[in-house]
Amino acid sequence: MSKFYTYLMGIVGAVCASFLIRLFFFTDLSTRTLRSDILQGVLIGVGLAFVMAQVYGKIKGTKINGWTTMYGCGEPGNGMFLRAAHSWTFLGPINVPEEAMYWYTNSDGTGHTLDGRQNYIMHFPPGQLPPNDAFWSLTMGDAKNHFVPNPLNRYSVSDRTGLVPNADGSTDIYIQNTVPIDRESNWLPAPSGNFILWLRVYIPGAAILNRTYTVPPIVKTK
Amino acid sequence: MQHLLIFSGVCAAAFFLFTYLWPRLMLSAYKRAILHKGFGQGPIAVNTLFTEPQSLFANPMDKSYTGSKLAVTGVNRDTLYVMGWLDLNKEAQVMHVPDMAGSPRSTRVEAGRYYSMQFTDPSKNINFAYVGKRTTGTGAGDYLITGPNWKGAVPQGMKQVSSPNNSVLVIGRVIVKNDSDLPAAYNLSKQIQLTPLSRRQP
């Protein structure tokens, strides 16, 4: 999902840059027409705006342990460049940070694409489940951001799905295609192919808003 | 030289215009989805709220609701959605929300079910107001949603939500605690309703 835009940004950026260099340094200007000035101006302008929004989104966004998020979305007073960057990072009218924070990832903590042929664990140390005054959840989507059919009809795990902590107070979430033995309560069913994950925290706690809370990575176990 | 100047001017204008308009272009897809397509049950009239059906939440693999894919940023199994597109040009709208605690007296913020009604300016993708547990608590209430040119007195018992734009995208979220809680969550979501102001004060 985010990789697609990264590649597109690279291609559009390269096309725009090479066009500008050709135009300004290697073109016989007497061959140009008003029509081509305007037409190409619009195309290159839009292309550069797209590249700018992507680059600005990468600068303003944070990527930690493979998880991408962005603070400050939807806040009144945001400037036009920030609004454009937000609207590309999250393609929708998402909440302001005080109401909800969202993280998404399509890769594990080491940068490899999440793949249902592997097994993964998300490990929350004791007391490190996402702090909130409403709820949190971890939701599974396939590569196209659709729900994944599974025998339990379970599409997310959360503070409401009866996760069982380990003896030391930590919590493991098993993210895999087949049910983990004796760990069904903590299983988030994955598809057989690539997938993405969404972490949502509604009315996030201070540790999230002041950016001291770190979302744990997805770790490959098999 | 003249060609380079024209090209550069057009290029800069397109750059700023596209950057400025991108949030609006993106949210116009939501406008189309709400007003022209709907989410499996036909278009949703302007100034009315759509409530996500229980069956869609219970069985998100149901293929008959393909339209709903458009309406969310990421897959969500936490909340029922309430959605609508407002046009405040003609008149202000009154949004009623029920008591989310289920008991008529509860006004404490901590007491009730999590819900939020997000008011988004679709020209900028900016959330200019919220009604909900975090901001207004979980008690019942009537909120007068007014456009930028609205003049008048806010009727007694109503709180004003003033929008900088006559078009407003409303997105509501009501938590579903578990499968057996779904009917209760739906029943409360369904009670979040809009009425034109003129019909509230004859």
Interface residues (C-beta under 8 A of the other chain):
Chain A: L23 F24 L29 R32 L34 D37 I38 Q40 G41 V42 L43 I44 G45 V46 L48 A49 F50 M52 A53 G74 E75 P76 N78 M80 F81 R83 A84 H86 S87 W88 F90 L91 G92 P93 I94 N95 V96 E98 E99 Y102 Y104 D133 A134 F135 S137 T139 M140 G141 N145 H146 F147 P149 N153 Y155 S156 S158 R160 T161 I196 W198 R200 Y202 I203
Chain B: M1 H3 L4 I6 F7 S8 G9 V10 C11 A12 A13 A14 F15 F16 L17 F18 T19 Y20 W22 P23 M26 L27 Y30 N59 P60 M61 K69 V72 T73 G74 V75 N76 R77 D78 Y114 S116 Q118 T120 P122 K124 N125 I126 N127 F128 Y130 G132 K133 R134 L169 I171 I175 K177 N178
